[in-house]
Amino acid sequence: MATANAATTFLENRLLSFIFKNNAASFSSPGDSIYIGLATAVSNFNDSTGESGDPVITEANFTNYTRKQVAAAAWTLTAESADTQSCKNTNEIDFPASGGTSNTITHVFVTTVDTGTSLDVVGSGGNVLFIGALDTSKTIATGDIFRINALNLTIELK
């Protein structure tokens, strides 16, 4: 389940501020506060180039759904290359079995909050770091578990 992904405006601004402005935007390392979420739709976002307006993420809402925390130790950095730097999930990421409501999952996103905050790609709220479309949408029906296999979620910087 490889996904295309693009950094959000929030992440791009924080990285530049961290590097060139001595962290003027108060960007701290998320570390163990990284959460993976599922979306049924994403508008105004291009998986290759990023935002093309004010992106809107429609998060999954099947019964029992929650974003899944992935600790810093559960990511593997790949070898450096001239063109692309990447990171992959070390372990499987399992979402709870749907208890009723069906959803068709189209995207995966990486955020710094577990729940309860509106998702925001420009920096005031539940900060979304990356968004990526699935190779193929997946319908989650009652009893289904959505799983991202180990080393199957790739985050790339090009």
C-alpha positions as CSV (number, residue, x, y, z in Angstrom):
1,M,0.0,0.0,0.0
2,A,2.4,2.6,-1.1
3,T,1.1,6.1,-1.1
4,A,2.1,9.3,-2.8
5,N,2.6,12.0,-0.3
6,A,3.3,15.7,-0.1
7,A,4.3,17.9,2.8
8,T,1.8,20.4,4.0
9,T,2.3,24.2,4.2
10,F,2.6,23.9,8.0
11,L,5.5,21.4,7.8
12,E,7.3,23.3,5.0
13,N,7.1,26.6,7.0
14,R,8.2,25.0,10.2
15,L,11.2,23.2,8.6
16,L,12.4,26.4,7.0
17,S,11.9,28.3,10.2
18,F,13.8,25.7,12.1
19,I,16.7,25.7,9.7
20,F,17.0,29.4,8.8
21,K,15.3,31.3,11.6
22,N,16.7,29.4,14.6
23,N,13.3,27.8,15.2
24,A,11.4,31.1,15.2
25,A,8.1,29.3,14.6
26,S,8.5,27.2,17.8
27,F,8.7,23.9,16.0
28,S,9.5,21.1,18.4
29,S,10.2,17.6,17.3
30,P,6.9,15.6,17.4
31,G,8.8,12.4,18.4
32,D,6.3,10.1,20.0
33,S,3.4,12.4,19.2
34,I,2.9,11.2,15.6
35,Y,-0.5,9.8,14.7
36,I,-1.7,8.1,11.5
37,G,-5.2,8.8,10.3
38,L,-7.5,7.7,7.6
39,A,-9.5,9.9,5.2
40,T,-12.4,9.3,3.0
41,A,-11.8,12.4,0.9
42,V,-9.2,15.2,0.5
43,S,-10.0,18.3,-1.5
44,N,-7.6,21.1,-2.7
45,F,-4.6,18.9,-2.2
46,N,-2.3,17.4,-4.9
47,D,-0.3,14.4,-3.8
48,S,2.7,15.5,-5.7
49,T,2.7,19.3,-5.2
50,G,0.8,19.9,-2.0
51,E,-2.0,22.5,-1.4
52,S,-3.9,24.1,-4.3
53,G,-6.2,26.1,-2.1
54,D,-7.4,25.5,1.5
55,P,-7.2,21.7,1.8
56,V,-10.1,19.9,3.5
57,I,-9.6,16.4,4.9
58,T,-12.7,14.3,5.5
59,E,-11.6,11.9,8.2
60,A,-12.9,8.3,8.5
61,N,-15.7,7.8,10.9
62,F,-16.4,4.1,10.9
63,T,-17.5,2.8,14.3
64,N,-14.4,2.2,16.6
65,Y,-12.1,4.3,14.3
66,T,-9.3,6.2,16.1
67,R,-6.0,7.6,14.8
68,K,-3.1,5.3,15.6
69,Q,0.0,6.5,17.4
70,V,3.4,5.5,15.9
71,A,6.3,6.2,18.3
72,A,9.6,7.6,17.1
73,A,11.3,4.2,17.5
74,A,8.8,2.6,15.1
75,W,10.1,4.5,12.1
76,T,13.0,3.5,9.9
77,L,15.0,6.0,8.0
78,T,16.2,4.7,4.7
79,A,19.7,5.2,3.3
80,E,20.4,8.7,2.0
81,S,20.2,9.2,-1.7
82,A,20.8,12.2,-3.9
83,D,17.2,12.6,-5.0
84,T,14.9,11.3,-2.2
85,Q,15.1,10.9,1.6
86,S,12.5,8.6,3.1
87,C,11.2,7.1,6.3
88,K,9.0,3.9,6.7
89,N,6.9,2.4,9.4
90,T,8.8,-0.4,11.1
91,N,5.8,-2.3,12.4
92,E,2.2,-3.0,11.2
93,I,-0.3,-0.2,12.0
94,D,-3.7,-1.8,12.7
95,F,-6.9,0.3,13.0
96,P,-9.7,-1.2,15.1
97,A,-12.3,-3.4,13.4
98,S,-15.3,-1.5,12.1
99,G,-18.2,-1.9,14.4
100,G,-20.8,-0.9,11.9
101,T,-20.4,2.1,9.6
102,S,-18.8,1.6,6.3
103,N,-16.2,4.0,4.9
104,T,-14.1,4.0,1.7
105,I,-10.6,5.0,2.6
106,T,-8.8,7.1,0.0
107,H,-5.9,8.7,1.9
108,V,-3.6,8.3,4.8
109,F,-2.4,11.4,6.8
110,V,0.2,12.0,9.4
111,T,-0.7,14.5,12.2
112,T,0.6,15.6,15.6
113,V,-2.7,15.1,17.5
114,D,-4.6,12.0,18.4
115,T,-8.2,13.3,18.3
116,G,-10.5,16.1,19.2
117,T,-8.8,18.9,17.2
118,S,-9.8,20.0,13.7
119,L,-7.2,19.0,11.1
120,D,-5.2,21.9,9.8
121,V,-2.5,22.0,7.1
122,V,-1.5,25.6,7.6
123,G,-0.6,25.6,11.3
124,S,-3.3,26.3,13.9
125,G,-4.9,23.2,15.3
126,G,-4.4,19.5,14.6
127,N,-1.3,19.9,12.5
128,V,-1.2,17.6,9.5
129,L,2.4,17.0,8.3
130,F,1.8,14.7,5.3
131,I,-1.1,13.5,3.2
132,G,-0.9,10.7,0.7
133,A,-3.4,8.9,-1.5
134,L,-3.7,5.1,-1.4
135,D,-2.7,3.3,-4.6
136,T,-6.3,1.8,-4.5
137,S,-9.2,3.0,-2.3
138,K,-10.3,0.4,0.3
139,T,-13.9,0.0,1.5
140,I,-14.1,-0.8,5.2
141,A,-17.2,-2.8,6.1
142,T,-18.4,-4.2,9.4
143,G,-15.7,-6.3,11.0
144,D,-13.0,-5.2,8.7
145,I,-9.6,-4.1,10.0
146,F,-7.6,-1.6,8.0
147,R,-3.9,-2.5,8.3
148,I,-0.8,-0.8,7.0
149,N,1.8,-3.5,6.7
150,A,5.4,-3.0,8.1
151,L,7.5,-0.9,5.7
152,N,4.5,-0.1,3.6
153,L,3.9,3.5,4.6
154,T,6.6,5.6,3.0
155,I,7.2,9.3,3.8
156,E,9.4,11.0,1.2
157,L,11.2,14.3,1.0
158,K,12.4,15.2,-2.5
